[in-house]
Amino acid sequence: MCDKAGRKECRSYLTKLLRGFSEEEVAAYAKNVLKQEAGLPLGQDLLHESPEDEEAVWIARGLRLVPEMLDLARLLLDAGFEVWISDMEPQPVLEAAIEACGLKPARAAGIQQSPLRGKLSGKVTEPVPIRGGKTEAIVSKTGREPLLALGGSSDDLDLMNYGSGVRVWLDRGDSELAQAAQEKGWLIQTSFIQD
């Protein structure tokens, strides 16, 4: 499904699969997965129903923090900045990941669902934090444009273009995006890790 739909539709669909769980249940599950994956070597695993499965897929295995990003977040916090993290993860999953890094989970802008009797309803609410929705999510939560924005994918371009503060482009090897960042006068940081 996700290879045919756009990223927004795909991530919204995956978020809807959490319907019926409480935010606490989702956060506890996410914390457990984060802990397990942090202990695994980085790589890929083949996911299939049986060895004869013709539609088997490779899934990523293992998670690692980029220590430089965590150091930057802590440095900014120590200097009095509000640090917000926006991603296309379900809100309780993003909050759990941020908390695992020692940051404030309340400063997360993920994909949200409206609640229904204390559970997730399966109804995704706008804005979905991708492209222009990322800008909308951050500005609606903070009430102002970001003084500093970091981005590294085409999904971040709208946020990077919004406002007049400092912009840092995390170059992941896409020459077209790096050239666009350079033309806009953004600071460019080469990737700490290679995808």
N, C-alpha and C positions, 0 to 999 in steps of 0.2 A: 504494500500500500504506500509506504513512505517513498519508494523510488519513483512513484508516479505523481504523488501530490507534492505541493511545495513544502518548504521547511516549516512555515507557520502552521499549515494544516496538519502536517505530520506530528509536530510537537504538541499541538493542541489535542489531537487524537490520543496520543500516548498519555497525556495528562488526564484525559477523561477516563482512562482505564483505572484510575484510582477512586472512582465513584464508589461510595459506600464505606470507605475507610474514614476514620477521623484523621485530622491533621497530626495528632500525636502518634497514631499508629504508623502513618507514612514516615514521619520524622524518625521514629525508632527503627523502622526497617532501613531507611537511608543510612542512619548512623552505623548500623550493623554491616551493611554492604560496604560502606566507606572503609570501615576497619578491616574487613576481610580483604578487600581489593588492595589496600595499602601494603599488605604483607605479601602480595603475589608479584612475581617478576612481570615486567612489562612485556606484552606480546599479544597474540591472538589465539583464540580457541575456535574450533569448528563446532558449530551448533547444528545438530541434526536429530531427527526422530529415530533414525536407524542408519546403519552404515550404507543402506541402499538409497537413502533419501537424496533425490536429485536436486532438491532446492535448499540444501544445506547452506548456511551462511557463516562467515567469519565474524566473530565479535571481539572487541578489544578486551584485554585482560590487564589488570593492574592499574593503579592510579598513583600519581606522584604530584605533589605540590611543586610549583615553581617557587623556590625559596626567595628569589629576588622580588617576585610580586608580593609575597607575604611581608617581606622586609619593607617594601615601599608602602604598603598599607599601614603597617605599624608606625613607620616614620611619619606619615601624614597624620595619623591619629594623634601621635605625640605632639605634633605641631598645631593641633587644634582643628584639623579638618574633619568634616564628616566624610566617611568613606562608604560609598554605596556600591553594591555589586549587582549587576543585572545579567541574567542569562535566561535561556529558553528551557529552564528546568521547572518542574512544578514547585510552587512556592515553599511547601514544607521540606522538599528535598534540598532546595537551594539554601534555606535557612539552616538545615542540619549540616550541610557542607561548610557554610560560613562559620557556624559555631565550632565545628571540628578544627577550624583554623585559628580559633581563639578570638574571632571578631564578633561583632554584635549581629545576631540573626535578624534583628528588627530592621537592619539596613539592607534588606534584600528586595530585589524587584524581579520576581519570577512569574511564571504562569499561574494565575489564580483561578479558583473555582468559587462559585457562590455556595455557601453552606446550606444544608438542609437537615434540620433536626440533629445538629452536632456532627454531621458527616459531610464529606465532599459530595456535591450534587451531580458532578459530571458536566455541569454547565460552565464552560470557560468564560471568564469575564475579560473584557477589553480594558486596557490595552495588553496585547500579547507582546512581550519584550523582544521583538525582532524588527530590525530596520527602524522605521518611524515609530513603531510601538515601543521600542526601547527608550527613545527620547521622551515619549509621552509618559511612560511609566516612571522614569526618574524625575521629570519635571513635576508631575502630579504629586509625587511623594515629598519632594523637597520644596516646591514652590519657587524654584529659581533654576537658571541655567547652571550647568557644572563649570566650576572654575578650572578644573583639570579633568580631562577625559582621556582614557586609554582604550584603544581598539586594535583589533588585528584581523578582522574578517569583513567581508562585504556587508554583513549584518550590522556592523558597527558604524557604517559610514554616515547615516542620518544623525546619530548622536554626535559623532565627531564634527560634523558640519554645523551643528546647532550651537549658537553662542559664539563668544569671542575669547574664551579662556585658552589656556595652554592645552595643546593636543599632542599626544604621543602615539605614534603609529608603531605597533609591534610587527615588524616585518617577518612574515613566515615564508618568504620566498616567492610570493606572487609579484612579479615585476610590474604588472599593470597597476596593482593597488599601491605598491611602493612609489611608483612614479606619480600617481595621483596625490599621494600624501606629500611628496616632495614639492609638487606644484602648488599645493595649498599652504606650504610653509610650516607644516607640522614637523615636530621633532620625530626622528625615526630611530627606533631601537631594533637592532637585529635580534633575532629569536634566541632565547636562552636555551631552548630545546628544539630539536628538529622533529617535525611531525612524521 
